[in-house]
Amino acid sequence: MGDVVLVQAGDAMEADGVLLEGFEVDLDESAVTGESELQRKDGGYFLTSGSYVQNGQGTYLVVAVGVHSERGKVQLALNA
């Protein structure tokens, strides 16, 4: 937590975070939310682990990892 990470097209979001700045960052959040359309994110938006960057690039501040991330919470719930 606390790291600033560069993301670009083709990257998988491994941690939850807040987008600090980005240029045309489109995420595929279907694995997390079930939403099939790409979601455009601008600075200040929350990025969830388990999403995939389809377009653009940016930097985000990591705020949750592992079982504390959205993806981790879903995995825990499925294993319970």
PEDA-V168488 format. One record per backbone hydrogen bond with DSSP energy under -1.0 kcal/mol. CO is the residue of the C=O (numbers start at 0). NH is the residue of the N-H. E is the energy in kcal/mol with one decimal. If there is no record, write none. Layout:
co: (CO CO)
nh: (NH NH)
e: (E E)
This chain:
co: (2 4 6 7 10 12 15 15 16 17 18 20 22 24 25 25 26 27 28 28 38 41 44 46 47 50 51 52 54 55 56 57 58 58 59 60 61 63 64 65 68 69 70 71 72 73 74)
nh: (61 59 57 10 52 49 62 63 46 60 43 58 56 40 53 54 38 51 31 32 26 44 18 16 50 12 27 9 25 8 22 6 19 20 4 17 1 15 67 68 72 73 74 75 76 77 78)
e: (-2.8 -2.3 -2.4 -2.2 -3.0 -2.8 -2.4 -1.4 -3.5 -2.6 -4.1 -2.7 -1.4 -3.1 -3.1 -1.2 -2.7 -1.8 -1.4 -3.2 -2.6 -1.8 -3.1 -2.3 -1.3 -3.2 -3.0 -3.1 -1.7 -1.4 -3.1 -3.1 -2.4 -1.4 -2.8 -2.0 -2.6 -2.2 -1.9 -1.8 -2.4 -2.0 -2.3 -2.3 -2.2 -2.2 -1.5)
